[in-house]
Amino acid sequence: MNVRAIHCQDQARHQHSYPISSTGAAPRRLLRVKSVSVGHAIESDGSLRSQAKEKAQQGDYESAIAILTTLIERNPMSAAQYNNRGLIYFQSGQKEKAIADYNRALELDPYLDSAYNNRANYYASVGQMAEAIADYEMTLDLNPGNVRAWINQGITFRDLGLYDLALENFDLVMGLGQLEGNIYAERGRTYELRGDWNCAIADYQKALALLPRSGAAGRLRLVVETWMIQLLKPAIA
């Protein structure tokens, strides 16, 4: 039962007992009721977002997508929710649904930098490197502090063999003080592919000192350990 229905029923029961005064007490009381109602709605949406994030972290993408779809049905003009659902679609391998959601998010909010970053990741994953770099550039134009976009664009430059441009990205973002373990890992890989093995080893060691052993960063740590072993194998042999 919504607040308006409750208020109307209450008015019907008590309209003869409690006349409305000229001081505006009734409107003020109604404002308080509306405020409480809106507060509960926001809290409920926040709870659903937390549940979706938890499900995604557990690998239960189907449930996460269902929850985010509910949020979109509640607010079909929410660019952020389309972007979030697109990310889960992408993580679950449903790339066409992911790009559709990213495009919808950007139709609703052309200034949502995280949606450009996510769409760029999609483009990179399907080999559309020029489109990926353009979207990373848009992300950074909108939000120069988006560390993940700097890293992702650097990886894309590296995949194209543009090692100097990749290193410029990693050097620039290092000063922001975020995701330093990730940056050392990706810069180390770039040094290795460019043939600067000593610089690569130094960055790998710094990455391993910073990266935790669990979560997404933990998975990157395992990758760095593999890179390090492969790089040192000739010396060990």
N, C-alpha and C positions, 0 to 999 in steps of 0.2 A: 504494500500500500504506500503510495507516495505521500510526500509532506503536504501537498495541496489538498489531497483527499482527507487527510487527518485533520487539517485546519478547518475545512468546510464542515466536517461532522461535528467538530468541537464547537463551531459557531452555531450550528443548528441546535445543539443541546443547551447552549448557555446564552443565547442572544438576549433573552428576556431577563436573565439574572445579572449579567455583567454588561451594562451599557458602555459603549466606547467613549472614553473621555476626550476632551478637546486637547489634551496634552500630548497625544500621539503615543500613548503607552502601548496600544495594540500593535501599531506598525513596528515599534521598536522590538516588541516580543517576537513578531513574525520574522524580523531580520535576524534575531538570534537563532530562531529555528532553522532558517535557511542556511545560516552560517554553519551550524552543526551538521546539517544534511550534506552540504558541499564538502566539509571536512572529511566525513565518512566516505564519500565517493572517491576523493583523492587518495585516501588511505587504502581503499580497496584496489584501485588501479596500481598503486605502488606495491602492494602485496603481490598482485599478479605478475608485475614485472620482475620482482625478486624470485618468484617461483619459476618463471620462464628462464631466468639466468641460471638458477640452480639446476633445472632439468637439462639445459644445454651443456653445462659443465659436467654433468653425469653421463652425457652422451645420449640422453633420451630426447632426441631432436623432435620426434613426432609430438610428444607432449608439449615441448617448448613452442612449437609452431602453433599448436591448437590454442595455447594460452595467448600467444601474441595475436592470433586471429580474433579471439574474443575482444582483446583491447582495441583492435582496429574496427571491429563492429560497433564498439561503444563510441569511438571517435574516428570516423573514416577520413577526417582531414588531418590526422596526425602523421606528419612526415617521419617523425622519429620511430614510430611503431612499424611503419613499412620498412624503414631502414634496418631495424632490429630483426624483423622477420626475414628480410632478405639475407642478412648475415647468417641466420640459422639454416636457411635453405642452402646457402653456399657451403656451409660446413657439413651439411648432410649430403652433398653431392648433387643437389637439385639446382643446377646452375641457371637454367632458363627461368625458373621461378624466381631465383635470386635477382637476376638482372631486371626482370619485370618489376619487382618490388623496389629496387634501387631507382629505376626510372620514375616510378610513381612518387617516391619520396622526393625526388628532385623537382618534379612537377609541382608538388605542394610547397616545397621550400627550396628554391634555387641557391640558397646560401648555407645549406647544411653540409659543412665540410666533411663530416664523417661519411656521408653517403657518397661523395665523390671518391673518397679513399677506398671505400668498399667496392664501388663500381670499377675503380682502377684495378683492384685485386682480381676482379672477375675478368677484365680485359687481359691482364697479364696471364691468367691461367689458361686462356684460350688462344694465346699467341698474338693478340692484337696489341702489340707493344706501343705503337704510336698513340693509340687511344688511351692506353694505361698511363703513359707519361703525361699526356695532356690533362687527364683527370687528377693525377698527383699534383701537377702544377696548379690546377684550380683549387685543390684542397689547401695548398700552402699559401696561395694568394688570399684565401679567406681566413686561414688560421696558420700563421707562420710557426706557431708553437705546437703543431700537430706532429709529435715525434714519430709516430708510426708511419705517417706519410713520407717523412724524410727517409726513414729506413726502407720502406717499401719501394720508393722510387730509386734509391741507391741499389737495391737488389735487382731492379729491372734494368738499370744501366749496366750492371755487372753481367746480367744474362745476355745483354747485347754486345758484350765485350768492351764496353766503354768504361774501363777500369778507373781512369782518372776522374771522370765525372762521378762515378760511384763513391770514390774516396772523398771527393769534395763534399758530397752529401753527408757521409758519416762524420767527417771532421767538423762540419758546421753544426750538426745536431748534438755532438758530444758535449758542447758547452751548455746545453739545456738541463743537464743533470737528471735525466729520466731514461729508464731502460738502458743503462750503460752496459750491462752484461750483453744485451742483444746487439748493441752497436759494436762492441769489441768483437763479438762473434762474427758479425757480417763483414766488418772491416778486415778482420783476420783472413776470412775466406777470400776476400777480394785481393789482399796482398798475396795470398798463396797462388791464386790463379794468374796473377801478374808476374809471378816468379820471385817475389820478395819474401823468401822463406823465413828469414830471421824476424822480420816485422810480423809475419803471420803467427809464428810461434809465440811471440810476445803478447799479441792481442788474444790469442787463444787462452793463454795462461791467465790473463786478466779477466776474460769472460768466465772461465771456470771458477775463479775466485768470487765472482759476483752472482752467478746464476744459481738459483735454488735447485733442489733435486726433485721437486714436485710441480705439477701443473704444466702449463704450456712452456714456461721457461725451463722446467725440468726436461722436457722433450728436446728443447734446443740444446740443453747441456749435453745430452747423449749424442746429439749430432756433432757438437764441437769436439767431444772426446774422440769420436770416430775420425773426424778430420785430422786431429792431432796425431792419432796413431798412424794414419796413412801417410802423413807428412814426415813423421819420424822414422817410418819403416826402413827407408834406404840407409839411414844413419845407423839404425840398430843392426841391420843385416851386415 
